[in-house]
Amino acid sequence: MDKDTFFMREALKLAKKRKGLTHPNPTVGAVIVKDGKIIGKGYHEKAGKPHAEREAIKDALEKGYDISGSTMYVTLEPCCHYGRTPPCTEAIIDSRIKRVVIATLDPNPQVASKGVEILRKQGIEVKTGVLENEAKELNEDFFVYITEKRPFVHLKIAQSLDGKIATYTGSSKWITGEKARKYAHKLRKEATAVMVGVGTAIADNPSLTVRHIKTEKQPKRILIDKDLKTPADFNIFSGDAETIVITSKNADKGKIKLLEKKGIRLIFLPLVENRFRIEDILDALYKEEIVHLLVEGGKNLITQFIHKNMFDRISLFIAPKIIGEEGISSIGKLGIEDINQAIKLKRKKIKTLGEDVLMQFSKQ
């Protein structure tokens, strides 16, 4: 392993510590190296806080190091514009850092290659593309959010070996075991928001919060409920996390006032053939700065995202159980007649969780 790869791995390790905690910003790590030794480390803590580059510079200076002539390794191209914080290119230039190694360029049009150009104009040596694939995967949700102007859509399904999410009576707790359910909370932690449809909300009364692992924040809860059928005293309306309900203006006016009094945000969208368009939902959530949307059900909602080809990742938890044909399938009708029309996926990960198996896929 060459030294650039070695030190970039250290920067990526730092970035991974904040996965899901920096939205709407990307997660970024940086290290400063001089004479073959790491003298400063930093990561972006959360939106509004200093970026990784400035934190690494601060760390090195507080330790008493002279950082002039050093090399900085950063997982994403340094910003060059004023946003919630000042541009990192200025801090790098002012610190007289000699060389900057970047894993991947920033897709944000305000930055895209401009940060590199500014550094090079100041005589700083810049190298890009070191562990680029790893860096892009780490921030795949941010890249989708910026380039496609919609949330990264992550579908989560827990099913039996024969593809059922419940028995024909609706019994589903619990299909998967404790380790799989704990891992699902990790997925919630990495998300900006967790979404369910009204059917799942009423059948399961979920809290949709991160509980079984440590977290500094709770994801927002998104409920799709066009008629506001979900009882106002259900867990999804608790004060444990912010809740946004996507509903229609046809909903009961009394229920609207009741939920608004409880501090629940309501977003009103038009109905098309008595349902919301997935495109309208994603556009509304993009405007809410939802970078990473974890869709936990139910079957109809998951099917709509797949049918519209509006998803980026599927996390499929499979339990070694067989329920039978009369059970409720995890995915509904897609209208596929020929096998060549089948939606093809790319396998990303297979992980054993106790007796269960997690398989993660992305679109080809």
C-alpha atoms as one frame of an Amber mdcrd trajectory, in Angstrom:
protein
   0.000   0.000   0.000   1.490   3.365  -1.014   1.533   6.234   1.478  -1.249
   8.226  -0.204  -3.604   5.258  -0.003  -2.616   4.587   3.614  -3.274   8.117
   4.819  -6.474   8.453   2.795  -7.798   5.345   4.526  -7.226   7.139   7.822
  -9.212  10.122   6.537 -12.042   7.825   5.430 -12.136   6.197   8.882 -12.671
   9.627  10.400 -15.438  10.469   7.928 -17.271   7.211   8.638 -17.633   8.190
  12.302 -20.152  10.856  11.274 -22.087   8.862   8.674 -25.668  10.120   8.665
 -25.025  12.892  11.195 -23.988  15.722   8.862 -26.986  16.063   6.515 -27.627
  18.076   4.432 -23.830  18.218   4.215 -21.616  15.291   3.192 -19.558  13.353
   5.716 -15.877  14.274   5.346 -12.610  13.369   7.078  -9.151  14.937   6.828
  -5.653  14.255   8.123  -2.488  16.366   7.917   0.831  14.582   7.445   4.368
  15.905   7.843   7.608  13.921   7.706   5.564  10.727   7.350   3.586  11.341
  10.561  -0.047  12.325  11.108   0.013  15.630  12.980  -3.638  16.637  12.682
  -7.020  14.926  12.340 -10.489  16.256  11.756 -13.990  15.448  10.592 -17.108
  17.451   9.833 -19.269  17.065  12.922 -22.595  18.389  11.634 -24.085  21.100
   9.437 -23.084  24.538  10.646 -19.910  23.305  12.330 -16.386  23.731  10.857
 -15.489  21.413   7.990 -13.008  18.547   8.293 -10.111  20.542   6.797 -10.406
  23.328   9.360 -10.778  20.833  12.195  -7.609  19.018  11.110  -5.695  22.325
  10.904  -6.979  23.331  14.343  -6.014  19.944  15.793  -2.435  20.190  14.465
  -1.962  23.776  15.668  -3.339  23.004  19.129  -0.772  20.221  19.395   1.959
  22.740  18.614   2.891  21.560  15.123   4.140  23.752  12.296   1.931  22.695
   9.399   3.658  24.697   6.683   4.963  22.394   3.976   2.703  19.530   5.085
   0.297  17.329   3.090  -3.450  17.256   3.705  -5.533  14.179   2.855  -9.252
  14.899   2.529 -12.066  12.608   1.416 -13.979  15.271  -0.571 -12.815  18.287
  -2.541 -12.390  21.324  -0.250 -15.159  23.903  -0.580 -14.386  27.278  -2.126
 -17.589  29.192  -1.391 -19.252  30.794   1.598 -22.108  28.700   2.948 -22.828
  27.918   6.586 -19.033  28.154   7.068 -16.149  29.963   5.283 -14.348  28.247
   2.360 -11.799  25.598   3.311  -9.539  26.519   0.392  -8.743  29.782   2.216
  -7.742  27.922   5.378  -5.488  25.551   3.401  -3.789  28.425   1.566  -3.352
  30.501   4.743  -1.790  27.502   6.516   0.853  27.170   3.763   0.039  23.507
   3.239   2.198  22.320   0.346   0.203  19.374  -1.032  -3.436  18.291  -0.969
  -4.602  14.758  -1.789  -8.328  14.457  -2.517 -10.337  11.239  -2.763 -13.149
  12.579  -4.949 -14.356  15.842  -6.433 -17.468  17.529  -5.039 -20.546  17.189
  -7.318 -21.923  20.494  -6.010 -21.754  22.989  -8.932 -20.566  25.642  -6.462
 -17.428  23.563  -5.860 -16.972  20.955  -8.647 -13.274  21.218  -9.585 -13.193
  24.893  -8.572 -11.615  24.078  -5.214  -8.844  22.151  -6.963  -8.314  24.986
  -9.435  -7.993  27.605  -6.670  -5.423  25.528  -4.777  -3.343  24.896  -7.882
  -3.344  28.590  -8.780  -1.763  29.200  -5.379   1.067  26.797  -6.175  -0.288
  23.939  -4.084   0.235  20.459  -5.520  -3.104  18.638  -5.821  -3.704  14.944
  -6.439  -7.207  13.536  -6.904  -8.806  10.100  -7.207  -7.113   8.299  -4.283
  -9.676   5.724  -3.016 -12.260   7.545  -5.107 -14.774   4.676  -5.242 -14.733
   4.255  -1.455 -15.216   7.987  -0.969 -18.119   8.135  -3.443 -19.831   5.173
  -1.802 -19.480   6.786   1.619 -21.354   9.848   0.345 -23.552   8.143  -2.245
 -26.641   9.713  -0.686 -25.172  13.226  -0.901 -24.132  12.676  -4.528 -27.692
  11.643  -5.495 -29.167  14.553  -3.538 -26.968  17.076  -5.353 -26.975  15.642
  -8.874 -30.586  14.381  -9.099 -32.187  16.942  -6.781 -34.058  14.336  -4.775
 -33.380  12.268  -1.659 -31.317   9.093  -1.887 -34.012   6.388  -1.558 -33.141
   3.356   0.565 -35.788   0.611   0.701 -35.710  -1.667   3.760 -37.526  -5.003
   3.689 -37.654  -7.742   6.336 -39.106 -10.962   4.964 -39.261 -14.728   5.257
 -37.255 -17.039   3.006 -40.231 -17.251   0.638 -40.618 -13.482   0.353 -43.414
 -12.813   2.858 -43.544  -9.865   5.264 -46.482 -11.220   7.281 -48.920 -14.104
   7.534 -52.329 -13.809   5.866 -53.728 -12.530   9.192 -51.186  -9.693   9.233
 -48.968 -11.201  11.959 -45.386  -9.993  11.438 -43.667  -9.488  14.815 -41.033
 -10.584  14.608 -39.976 -12.084  11.283 -36.286 -11.339  11.876 -34.227 -11.768
  15.022 -32.728  -9.315  17.472 -29.414  -8.772  15.647 -31.175  -7.965  12.383
 -33.511  -5.526  14.132 -30.562  -3.831  15.831 -28.832  -3.441  12.468 -32.000
  -1.853  11.105 -31.575   0.859  13.734 -28.108   1.523  12.327 -29.774   2.151
   8.963 -32.164   4.589  10.661 -29.230   6.427  12.222 -27.639   6.910   8.783
 -30.875   8.312   7.331 -32.146  11.886   7.378 -35.705  10.576   7.542 -37.626
   7.304   7.886 -40.853   6.803   5.937 -43.874   4.528   6.266 -47.315   4.425
   4.715 -50.573   4.661   6.616 -51.140   0.878   6.485 -47.878   0.139   8.286
 -48.445   2.971  10.755 -51.839   1.595  11.779 -50.901  -2.100  11.728 -47.589
  -1.819  13.607 -47.816   1.493  15.513 -44.053   2.028  15.002 -41.992   4.697
  16.751 -39.494   4.937  13.842 -36.771   6.125  16.218 -33.197   4.933  16.775
 -33.234   3.034  20.062 -30.899   0.042  20.214 -27.695   1.911  19.345 -26.249
   5.252  20.441 -27.117   8.295  18.375 -26.841  12.061  18.676 -29.969  12.709
  16.659 -33.214  11.104  15.625 -34.180  10.941  11.945 -37.308  12.764  10.916
 -40.408  10.590  10.558 -42.375  10.786   7.313 -45.920   9.416   7.232 -47.879
   9.042   3.981 -51.524   9.366   5.037 -53.821  11.056   2.508 -56.934  10.777
   4.698 -55.224  11.201   8.098 -56.485   7.835   9.300 -53.601   7.269  11.747
 -54.808   7.829  15.353 -53.367  11.003  16.873 -52.137   9.146  19.978 -49.962
   6.687  17.995 -46.203   6.464  18.530 -45.346   8.196  15.260 -46.815  11.415
  16.670 -44.830  11.303  19.916 -42.382  14.041  20.820 -39.410  11.671  20.435
 -38.649  12.945  16.920 -39.969  15.400  14.358 -42.833  14.069  12.262 -43.907
  15.229   8.815 -47.194  13.972   7.397 -47.780  14.018   3.663 -51.512  14.342
   3.198 -54.151  15.893   0.961 -56.432  18.894   1.361 -59.340  16.434   1.346
 -58.341  15.208   4.809 -60.571  15.870   7.802 -60.164  19.526   8.867 -60.551
  18.670  12.535 -57.748  16.101  12.321 -55.554  18.637  10.526 -55.998  21.138
  13.371 -55.412  18.463  16.009 -52.116  17.338  14.482 -50.929  20.889  13.918
 -51.678  21.628  17.580 -49.444  18.660  18.501 -46.613  20.253  16.507 -46.857
  17.884  13.543 -45.760  19.282  10.168 -48.240  18.716   7.343 -47.322  18.829
   3.651 -50.287  18.914   1.288 -49.802  17.278  -2.102 -52.246  16.707  -4.966
 -53.755  13.293  -5.549 -53.525  11.587  -8.931 -55.907   8.636  -9.272 -56.396
   8.780  -5.486 -52.706   8.475  -4.612 -49.642  10.680  -4.409 -47.081  10.647
  -7.182 -43.707   9.386  -5.977 -42.084  12.240  -7.896 -44.116  14.809  -5.944
 -43.224  13.176  -2.634 -39.505  13.182  -3.415 -39.604  16.759  -4.675 -41.274
  17.902  -1.446 -38.721  16.050   0.686 -35.814  17.434  -1.354 -37.044  20.921
  -0.467 -37.052  19.801   3.191 -33.314  18.950   2.824 -33.948  15.225   3.254
 -30.728  13.752   1.856 -31.224  10.074   2.755 -34.734   8.600   2.913 -35.159
   5.156   4.490 -38.473   3.632   3.386 -39.581   0.935   5.835 -42.927  -0.013
   4.363 -45.415  -1.126   3.713 -45.761  -3.334   0.690 -47.711  -0.825  -1.431
 -45.310   2.041  -0.769 -42.235  -0.103  -1.444 -43.852  -1.364  -4.660 -44.553
   2.178  -5.880 -40.901   3.190  -5.466 -39.741   0.086  -7.326 -42.357   0.440
 -10.061 -41.267   4.050 -10.673 -37.596   3.022 -10.560 -37.139   5.651  -7.854
 -34.779   3.875  -5.490 -31.031   3.658  -4.999 -30.483   0.868  -2.501 -32.436
  -2.084  -1.125 -31.580  -3.646   2.230 -33.243  -7.056   2.343 -33.306  -8.873
   5.697 -34.126 -12.559   5.155 -35.224 -14.816   8.003 -34.931 -18.631   7.769
 -38.711 -19.025   7.965 -41.344 -20.159   5.472 -44.838 -18.664   5.648 -46.458
 -19.942   2.474 -48.364 -18.656  -0.518 -51.195 -17.184   1.548 -48.809 -14.833
   3.342 -48.386 -11.164   2.385 -45.641 -10.716  -0.216 -42.948  -8.093   0.311
 -43.465  -6.600  -3.155 -46.724  -6.196  -5.063 -47.600  -6.307  -8.763 -45.144
  -4.680 -11.176 -46.777  -5.758 -14.426 -43.724  -7.703 -15.615 -44.656 -10.252
 -18.287 -41.288 -11.297 -19.705 -38.253 -12.291 -17.616 -36.171  -9.854 -19.636
 -38.282  -7.057 -18.142 -37.283  -8.027 -14.601 -35.611  -5.263 -12.614 -31.916
  -6.100 -12.412 -29.903  -5.265  -9.313 -26.241  -5.155  -8.357 -25.275  -6.956
  -5.164 -23.393  -4.710  -2.754 -23.147  -6.672   0.489 -24.081  -9.942   2.175
 -23.911 -10.068   5.961 -24.964 -12.690   8.505 -26.909 -11.318  11.470 -27.539
 -14.177  13.890 -29.814 -16.609  12.055 -30.804 -13.971   9.512 -29.054 -12.713
   6.389 -28.802  -9.133   5.154 -28.416  -8.607   1.418 -27.904  -5.094   0.073
 -28.428  -4.178  -3.585 -28.189  -1.107  -5.763 -29.599  -0.525  -9.245 -27.427
  -1.643 -12.146
